[in-house]
Every structure is written in structure tokens, then in C-alpha cells.
Amino acid sequence: MGFRIYYEDTDAGGIVYHARYLALAERARTEALRMAGTPVSVLQEESGLVFVVTKLSIEYHRPLRLDDWAEITTTIDSAGPARCQLRQIVSCGDMHAATLIVELACIMQSSGRPARIPPRWRASLEALSSPA
């Protein structure tokens, strides 16, 4: 998933503001699932389930700057019955800008209680496996 870096993404020095990586990564996760065959809105409509972030870590390597073209690659590290861990690599050309490790939990939207990841969704998540 690719993104152009705009003024709204940067601080006064033209460097991407640290929290902006979260918004870009969220969009990339949503699009990765859509490209794997299951838009996140379908999970909610079909089953009343949603994914929520339960843990997140970001390691910044090099800054993105105004007008850069950033790409975010999303892969799955692991998946349990109701949780999964994704790895998101932010790059700009050959430059490695950041790595995000995101843990998601599947919950019932109505109650907030944990729920098993449905088979269709598990298949979409597994489609995010790193190429061998």
C-alpha cells in the first residue's frame, strides 16, 4: 500500500510526525485485508465482530519527509483463536523508515467480549503470510 506524504503528515521541519505512522498503518491494514478478499466492513455486517488494537510497538529507523512516497507492507506473524499479530514495514524506496508490530483482538462489537476469528477471516489473515 502506498501513500504520498503531505503537509498534514509532517511537523514544522517537514518530517513525518511520529503519531502519523499510526494512521498510515491503520489504512494499510484495512487495505491489506480488503486485497486479501474481505473488507473489514463485511466482518461487522456479517457477524457483528470487529478487530481492535490491543498492543502496538513502533521502531523508527529513518524519518519520512514531505512529498516522499511511502509504502507499507503488512504481513501476519501469528494468529490464535481470537488474536493475531501483524508486522508492518514502512519504507521509502530502499530506505527502511519504521517497523510496527500490531496485536489485534477479535471482539463482539455489541459487548466488547472476545470472539473467535471466523474461518473466512482467518483465511484472509493467512493470505498476509510473508512470501517464502
NORBELWO-V722701 format. One line per field, one symbol per residue. burial: # if it has 24 or more other C-alpha atoms within 12 Angstrom, else .. A space follows every 50 residues. Layout:
burial->???
//
This chain:
burial->#.#.#...#.....####.###.##########....###..#....### ##.......#..###..#.########.#..###########....#### ########......####..##.######...
//
